[in-house]
Amino acid sequence: MGKALKELAQGPPSTSEDAAIAALDARLEKFEREMRDAALEVPVTQLRATLPERLTADRCGVLDLLDLILGAEIRRLEGTRERIPTLDYLITLLCTGADPQAPLQDPVTLTHRLHQLCERSTVDYDPRLPELEAEFYASAELPEADLRDEVEQGTLRRRKMELETNYFAPRLLRAIVTYNAALMRRIDEDGLSSQGRGSLPRTDAPAAGVALFERPAPSKLSLFERPALSKLSLSERPALAKLSLFERPALAKLAAALRRRTAGDPPALDPIDRVAWCLELTDLTGAEREALLSESTGHREGLEGTTILFGLLCRSAGVLEAEFPAIGIAPSELSGAWSQELADLLQQEVNRRIASDYSAASALTDLKNKFVTHAGSGRSRVRRAAQPSMPIREDASEPSGKSTTRLTKTALRSRRKEAVTPGWREWPWARIARAGAAGMLTLVALVLVDTIVWGTGRVGRAELERMSPFLVDGKRSDDGAGTAFAGTLDDDWSGLAPAKQAEAADALVRSLRERGVREIMVYDDHHRLRIQALGGQSARVVR
């Protein structure tokens, strides 16, 4: 390649200079392709043995290796699935700095090429990705014994490969790196190598013990045509499927954060604290508040407190939906498995107590109705309208002959009326008026549905502009009257100098506090937290 450059530089000027440059580009592209092919032939297990030490001395070289392999994704070449294992290891290694105990670097910002891919993936964003994001965060919190489970690791390895280009969706990529770092942190290097994390089998070959890949023709099923991780059977998802609501660490952590909040401690720059500080506690009774702040909340023995916490999460789901995956909760779990599990347990407890302690059973029933049955639904029960009864013939004894004569005369009169075109005075004005009124009512109902269902808590455009010129949307908890606010910044925010960003953040927080908002979280258009102000905190700009 150096020889080709030298020949081009020393050669005489000619009209074929464009052709020479094109030839040089072709050589460069061929050279890059050959280097990439050679790099991809190196097993990940071998990279694990050599790159951590290399990273300390030559981080730029490892970044160049990552960019070299990402070149195939930039050019949209086939084979993304086969490249993901190597990319997965390189990205995780660079984000952890070979030290899984250190704070993680945002993978989206590692290189310009990776940032390009993440930007591109947001264009074709799939709404089902948040559930997978939550599954990876939840897997990162599994006990070490479950993390070591070969079937568990094999399932998630294949999930990554099935994602293909969706692997680069920013929020999902962050969740994957968090899970990978948990593996590195809690399982020794020999354990990871023996589990075959780098030696990945062909994705079209069945894997022993994994029911998902024993189905016929799995290669023809896309990731989203297969059941989501949280919906797999026990044989397909052994480590997570056996975890109940009470075995997930998120609820116990939230309960601990709520106790710190009520004790007056300041919130940390952490998703758990952001969720805990945004939950509305003002409507709780003294007994409910005491149960919520109990040490047992989040555990099976703290059924009442856990039920209240669950209901508060459901009520704040509209504002906190961006934070739930980061703490290991899929939004679908709140309305699905967790709701059913709590309802069943509460009903069992009611049935057990009803004979010996009727008042306690009644209190549990009220708790269930308030925080599980109706939690976050926002719907009132509507009594079903009674079905109209069939009209009764006034004279059932009328002879059939007279009845036939009467019906015939009526039909003849109708025929004569239809033969004459009615004038406008004879139009059915009453019927037209009723139809018009019904149409108007339908239109009003649609507007109300849009406002109530899709616009719950949404802040209007004019109000947003008064708060800050950089806000493009925002929601407020409790149908627009609560103390928590979540918003999105426009692209102009990113172009501001740090001092200007701090000034704009202070102005926004001050404006929201004047409106009675205490908990404030504002994100950029990539769902990254940029401004946080919880409780009595001043504005904190996150970069």
HUMONOR-V580671 format. One record per residue. RES is the residue in one small letter. SS is DSSP state (~ for helix, > for strand, _ for the rest). Layout:
# HUMONOR-V580671
RES&SS + RES&SS
This chain:
# HUMONOR-V580671
m&_ + g&~ + k&~ + a&~ + l&~ + k&~ + e&~ + l&~ + a&~ + q&~ + g&_ + p&_ + p&_ + s&_ + t&_ + s&_ + e&~ + d&~ + a&~ + a&~ + i&~ + a&~ + a&~ + l&~ + d&~ + a&~ + r&~ + l&~ + e&~ + k&~ + f&~ + e&~ + r&~ + e&~ + m&~ + r&~ + d&~ + a&~ + a&~ + l&~ + e&_ + v&_ + p&_ + v&~ + t&~ + q&~ + l&~ + r&~ + a&~ + t&~ + l&~ + p&~ + e&~ + r&~ + l&~ + t&~ + a&~ + d&_ + r&~ + c&~ + g&~ + v&~ + l&~ + d&~ + l&~ + l&~ + d&~ + l&~ + i&~ + l&~ + g&~ + a&~ + e&~ + i&~ + r&_ + r&_ + l&_ + e&_ + g&_ + t&~ + r&~ + e&~ + r&~ + i&~ + p&~ + t&~ + l&~ + d&~ + y&~ + l&~ + i&~ + t&~ + l&~ + l&~ + c&~ + t&~ + g&_ + a&_ + d&_ + p&_ + q&_ + a&_ + p&_ + l&_ + q&_ + d&_ + p&~ + v&~ + t&~ + l&_ + t&_ + h&~ + r&~ + l&~ + h&~ + q&~ + l&~ + c&~ + e&~ + r&~ + s&~ + t&_ + v&_ + d&_ + y&_ + d&_ + p&_ + r&_ + l&~ + p&~ + e&~ + l&~ + e&~ + a&~ + e&~ + f&~ + y&~ + a&~ + s&~ + a&~ + e&_ + l&_ + p&_ + e&~ + a&~ + d&~ + l&~ + r&_ + d&_ + e&~ + v&~ + e&~ + q&~ + g&~ + t&~ + l&~ + r&~ + r&~ + r&~ + k&~ + m&~ + e&~ + l&~ + e&~ + t&~ + n&~ + y&~ + f&~ + a&_ + p&~ + r&~ + l&~ + l&~ + r&~ + a&~ + i&~ + v&~ + t&~ + y&~ + n&~ + a&~ + a&~ + l&~ + m&~ + r&~ + r&~ + i&_ + d&_ + e&~ + d&~ + g&~ + l&~ + s&~ + s&~ + q&_ + g&_ + r&_ + g&_ + s&_ + l&_ + p&_ + r&_ + t&_ + d&_ + a&_ + p&_ + a&_ + a&_ + g&_ + v&_ + a&~ + l&~ + f&~ + e&~ + r&_ + p&_ + a&_ + p&~ + s&~ + k&~ + l&_ + s&_ + l&~ + f&~ + e&~ + r&_ + p&_ + a&_ + l&~ + s&~ + k&~ + l&_ + s&_ + l&_ + s&_ + e&_ + r&_ + p&~ + a&~ + l&~ + a&~ + k&_ + l&_ + s&_ + l&~ + f&~ + e&~ + r&_ + p&~ + a&~ + l&~ + a&~ + k&~ + l&~ + a&~ + a&~ + a&~ + l&~ + r&~ + r&~ + r&~ + t&~ + a&_ + g&_ + d&_ + p&_ + p&_ + a&_ + l&_ + d&_ + p&~ + i&~ + d&~ + r&~ + v&~ + a&~ + w&~ + c&~ + l&_ + e&_ + l&_ + t&_ + d&_ + l&_ + t&_ + g&~ + a&~ + e&~ + r&~ + e&~ + a&~ + l&~ + l&_ + s&_ + e&_ + s&_ + t&> + g&_ + h&_ + r&_ + e&_ + g&> + l&~ + e&~ + g&~ + t&~ + t&~ + i&~ + l&~ + f&~ + g&~ + l&~ + l&~ + c&~ + r&~ + s&_ + a&~ + g&~ + v&~ + l&~ + e&~ + a&~ + e&~ + f&~ + p&~ + a&~ + i&~ + g&_ + i&_ + a&_ + p&~ + s&~ + e&~ + l&~ + s&~ + g&_ + a&~ + w&~ + s&~ + q&~ + e&~ + l&~ + a&~ + d&~ + l&~ + l&~ + q&~ + q&~ + e&~ + v&~ + n&~ + r&~ + r&~ + i&_ + a&_ + s&_ + d&_ + y&~ + s&~ + a&~ + a&~ + s&~ + a&~ + l&~ + t&~ + d&~ + l&~ + k&~ + n&~ + k&~ + f&~ + v&~ + t&~ + h&_ + a&_ + g&_ + s&_ + g&_ + r&_ + s&_ + r&_ + v&_ + r&_ + r&_ + a&_ + a&_ + q&_ + p&_ + s&_ + m&_ + p&_ + i&_ + r&_ + e&_ + d&_ + a&_ + s&_ + e&_ + p&_ + s&~ + g&~ + k&~ + s&~ + t&~ + t&~ + r&~ + l&~ + t&~ + k&~ + t&~ + a&~ + l&~ + r&~ + s&~ + r&~ + r&~ + k&~ + e&~ + a&~ + v&_ + t&_ + p&_ + g&_ + w&~ + r&~ + e&~ + w&_ + p&_ + w&~ + a&~ + r&~ + i&~ + a&~ + r&~ + a&~ + g&~ + a&~ + a&~ + g&~ + m&~ + l&~ + t&~ + l&~ + v&~ + a&~ + l&~ + v&~ + l&~ + v&~ + d&~ + t&~ + i&~ + v&~ + w&~ + g&_ + t&_ + g&_ + r&> + v&_ + g&_ + r&~ + a&~ + e&~ + l&~ + e&~ + r&~ + m&~ + s&_ + p&_ + f&_ + l&> + v&> + d&> + g&> + k&> + r&> + s&~ + d&~ + d&~ + g&~ + a&_ + g&_ + t&_ + a&> + f&> + a&> + g&> + t&> + l&> + d&_ + d&~ + d&~ + w&~ + s&~ + g&~ + l&_ + a&_ + p&~ + a&~ + k&~ + q&~ + a&~ + e&~ + a&~ + a&~ + d&~ + a&~ + l&~ + v&~ + r&~ + s&~ + l&~ + r&~ + e&~ + r&_ + g&_ + v&_ + r&_ + e&> + i&> + m&> + v&> + y&> + d&_ + d&_ + h&_ + h&_ + r&_ + l&> + r&> + i&> + q&> + a&> + l&_ + g&_ + g&_ + q&_ + s&_ + a&_ + r&> + v&> + v&_ + r&_
